[in-house]
């Protein structure tokens, strides 16, 4: 995780028409509470470094406070 966000690597693919799309799969003991909302950030500008991050929703675009983070790793 970076900046208290859940980071998921993306795999770049091409469809039969040559259009690029990205896919991600994750299997981990994590529970995400989406009731207060979530922000999905997708980074695809650097080849080979594609990534999606899931972060707590915030009305203002400010850095998340660790205490507000609703992404909890289960054991």
C-alpha positions in Angstrom: 0.0 0.0 0.0 1.1 3.5 -0.7 -0.2 6.7 0.9 -2.8 4.5 2.8 -4.3 3.4 -0.5 -4.8 -0.2 -1.7 -2.6 -0.5 -4.9 -3.4 -3.1 -7.5 -1.1 -3.6 -10.5 -2.8 -3.5 -13.9 -2.1 -5.7 -17.0 -2.3 -3.9 -20.4 -4.2 -5.8 -23.0 -5.5 -5.2 -26.5 -9.0 -6.2 -27.8 -9.6 -7.6 -31.3 -10.0 -4.0 -32.7 -6.6 -3.0 -31.4 -8.0 -0.9 -28.5 -6.1 -0.9 -25.2 -7.7 -1.9 -22.0 -6.4 -2.9 -18.6 -7.3 -5.7 -16.3 -6.5 -6.3 -12.6 -7.0 -9.3 -10.4 -6.4 -9.5 -6.7 -6.8 -12.1 -4.0 -6.0 -10.9 -0.5 -7.5 -10.8 3.0 -8.8 -7.2 2.7 -12.2 -5.8 3.4 -13.2 -2.5 1.9 -16.1 -0.5 3.3 -17.6 1.4 0.4 -20.5 2.8 2.4 -18.8 6.2 2.9 -17.6 6.1 -0.7 -14.3 5.3 -2.4 -12.0 7.0 -4.9 -10.5 4.9 -7.7 -7.3 6.3 -9.1 -5.9 4.8 -12.3 -2.4 5.4 -13.5 -1.5 4.4 -17.0 0.8 7.0 -18.4 4.1 5.1 -17.7 4.4 1.8 -19.7 4.9 -1.1 -17.4 3.9 0.9 -14.3 0.1 0.7 -14.7 -1.7 0.7 -11.4 -5.1 1.2 -9.8 -5.4 2.6 -6.3 -8.5 2.5 -4.1 -8.7 5.3 -1.5 -11.2 6.6 1.0 -13.7 9.1 -0.5 -13.1 12.7 0.5 -15.2 15.7 -0.4 -12.0 17.8 -0.7 -9.1 16.5 -2.6 -6.6 16.3 0.3 -4.3 13.6 1.6 -6.1 10.9 3.5 -5.7 10.8 7.3 -4.7 7.3 8.3 -7.5 7.2 10.9 -10.2 7.7 8.2 -9.0 4.9 6.0 -11.6 2.2 5.7 -9.3 -0.4 4.0 -8.6 -3.0 6.6 -6.4 -6.1 6.2 -7.9 -9.1 7.8 -5.7 -11.9 9.3 
